[in-house]
Amino acid sequence: MALREDDFKRALAYHGVSEVGFIMLAFGIGTRPAIAAALIYIVTHAVYKTLLFLSAGAMERATGTSDLRRLGGIKHSMPVTGAASVVGSLSISGIPPFGGFWARFFIIVAVVQAERYGYAAWAVAGSILTLASFARIQKRLANGSSGVAPAVKEVPALMQASMIALAVLCLATALLWLPQVHEGFFMPAAKIIQEGVTYGSSILGM
């Protein structure tokens, strides 16, 4: 559906379904590495999806539309917003060095380690389709002179600053895989989730 969608924000909504599916796949595998990867994926997803919706909203604010068919060439008239959408697209598509790559990669690794090869194949296929979808979106935003894009101006500085900050965070989320963070925070959190019944019993004194 995302591959056929011409409304930018609606395409992002379809991808939200896909992203939640990735997270639930990792939780469903149930191993500690998979759960830890899912937790990191949640953090990473929150950053790049916010950036993508903010950039889409900025384009709509400037042009009055989120129709990709009318936004051709907008990256030339709105360079900051356009660059932000590229960063978000690269991260959600799992392109290194962005955090989205590592989150997606280690979920697939955890699925393979659990010997669920069919699910791993579906995850890889989903990743390829995501990349194809955002390549299509970015091509639409970069090319063409029709529509409203050539006549618009960049959004206010505060909106630009918000997108720049989120773009930096898309890179910074790669640091969540540092051993000090991964082993010191996410793996213990995964242990608590994996042993939820035992943990609840110990807290309640049952």
N, C-alpha and C positions, 0 to 999 in steps of 0.2 A: 504493500500500500504506500509506503514511504517513497519507493522508487517511482511511483506514478503520480505522486501528489505535487501540485503546483503552488499550494499555499505553504509558505515557509513555516509558520507556527504550527500548522496542522501536521506537517511532516515531522517536526520535532516531537509532537505528541505521540505519533506512531513509534518513533524511536524510543520514547519513554517506556512503552510496552516492552520493546525488545530489551532495554537495559534492565528493567525489573526482572525479566525472564532470566537474564544472565545471573543476577543476584540470587534468585530463587534456585537456579541450578546449583550454585555453589553451596547454599544452605542445604539443599536436598542431598548432595553428596555426603555431607555430614562429617567429613574428616576435619581435624583441627586446621590443617593448612588451607582447606577449601573455605572454611568459615572465616578464617583470618583474611583471606583474599576477598571474600564477600564484604567484610567490614571496610576494608580499604577501598573497594569498588564503590561502596555507598558514599564515602567521603569524596572520592574523585568525581563521581557522577554528579554530586551536588554542585561541584565547582563548574565543570564544563557545561552542564546543562543550563545552569543559571546564566553563564556567559552567552550561550547560544540564544536563549530566550531574550536576554537583554539586548543583544545585537539585533535580533529580529524585531523587537519592540522599537528600537531606535530607528530602524529603517522604516517601520510603519509610521512612526511619529513624524519623520521627515517627509514621507511621500504620501501618506494616507492609505497605503496598501501593503499587504504582505504577500501579494501574488508575485511569484518568481518570474512570471512572464512579463511583468511590468517593471522589474527591478534590474534589468540588464544594464551592466556598466556602472552599477551603484558604487562599486569599490573604488572607482576613480573619483567620484564626487564626495564620497564619505570614506576617506582612507582609514581613519581610526576604527570606525565601525566595521568596515570591510576586513581589516586586519584581525580584529577581535573575532569575527565570525570564522576566519581561517584557522585561528588558534583553537577555537572550540571544536571546529570540524576535525582538525588533526587529532585532537585528544580523544574525542568520542570514537573516531575511526581506529584508534589503537596504533598511532604512528609514534615511534620513539623520537625524542626523549620524553614526551609528555607522560604524565601520570596515568592517563587512560590506557596507554600501551601496557604498562607493567601490571595494572589491575586486571586487564583482560587476559594477558599472557599467563599470569600465575593462577587464575581460575582454570584456564585450559590445562595447565600443568597439573593442578590438583585433581582434575577430572581424569586425566590420563593415569596419574599415580593410583587412583582408585579403580583403575582398569575398566572404566566406563567409556570405552572407545567410541561407541555410537554417539553418546552425548557430546564427546569431544569433537567429533566430526560435525555435528550440528552447530556447536559453538563456533568452530572455525568458519563454517558456511555463513552463519549469522554475521560474523565479523567482516567477511568479504562483502556481503550485501550492504552492511553499514557503510563501508568504505565507498562502494559504488554509489550509494545514495548521496553521500556528502560530496563526492566528486561531481556529481550531476548538479547539486545545489550551487557549489562554488563556480562551476562553469557558467551557470545561469547568471550569477551575480557579477561575474567578470566580463562577460561578453554581451554585445548588443548595444544598440543606441536608441532602441524604441522605448516607449513608455515614459515614466516620470523621472527616472533616475538622473539624467543629465542636468536637470534644472534645480536639484535640491542642494542643500548645504549640510555640513556636519552638525550633529546634535550639540547641545551645550557642554561646557567643559566638565561639569560634574558627572554627567553621564559618560563622557569619554574616560574620565578618571576611574569610574567604577569598572568599566570594561577593561581598562589597562591593568587594574589591580587583579581582576579575575584571570586575565591572561597570564599574569606572572604566577598566580596560584596554580594554574594548569601545569606549569613547569615544576613548581615547588612540590606538588603532590607526588612527584617521583621520589622525593626524599622519604616518603612514608615507608619505603622498602629498605631503608637503612637498618642494619641489624639492631641498633639501639632502640629504634622506634618499633620495628616489626616484632622483635623478640621481647621487648620490654613492655609493650602496650597491647598490640593486636593479638598476639598469640595467647596471652593470659585472658584477654576478653573472649577469645574463641573457646578457651577451655571452660570458662564460666557458662557460655551458651551451650557447649557440647554436653556439659554435666549439669544442666539446668535443674533437673529434679533433685540431684544430690545437693546442689548448692542451696536450693530453696528449702530443703529439709534441714540443712545445717543452720540456716538463718532462723528458721521457725522453731528450732529445737525439737524437731519431730524425729 
